[in-house]
């Protein structure tokens, strides 16, 4: 029995699609759990709060760096 490249490609595609489908199902289950449990909601709130704090800090650092590059004006 000879296996040609086309057959190998089809088998690899089938395996890859199966893996992607499995990952999507796990991801969907995870997202559903995170939204429907008290612990998941608390974790999502903590992540959102942390994201806002990081963004605020990033803006503050960006403004600081912008002012460092400006030469001092002498009066």
N, C-alpha and C positions, 0 to 999 in steps of 0.2 A: 504494500500500500504506500503510495506516494502522497505526501502532504505538500500542497503547493503554497506559495506565499499568500495567495488570496484566502485560502482556508485559515491560515494562521492569523491573518489580519482580521477575519470575521470572528475568530475565537477571542482574540485580544479585545476587540470592540465589545463583544458580549460581556466579557469579564469586567471591563472598564465601566460599562453602563450599569452592571449589577452593583459595583462598588459605589458609584455615584448615587444610585437609587437608595442604597443602604445608608449612605451618609446623609442624604436628604431626609430620610425617615427618622434617623436618630436626631438630627437637628430640629425637626418639627416637634418631636416628642419633648426635647429639651426646652424649646421655646414655650410649648404649651404648659409644661410643668412650671417654668419660671413665671408665667403669667397667672397661674391658677392656684398657687400655694402661697401662704403667708411668708414663708422664708424666701421664696422666689421674688415676691413683690418687694420685700425689704432689701434684697440683694440688688434688684434693679434700681431702686431708689438710691442706694448707696453708690452704685456705679454712676448714675446720672449726676449726683451731687459731686462726686469726685471729678467727673468730666467737666462740670462747670467751673470748679476750682482750678483745674489745670488750665482751662481756657483763659480765665481771669489772670492767672499768674503769667501765662504766656504773653497776654496783651501788655501787662505791666513791664515785663522784662523787655519786650519789643520797644516800648516807649523809652525806657531807660537807655537802651542801646542806641536808639536814634539820637538822643541828646548827647551821648558820649562823643559821637563823631563830629558834632558841631564845635568849631573853635570858640574859645571864650572871647567875649567882646570886652574890650577894655574901655573904661569910661573916664 
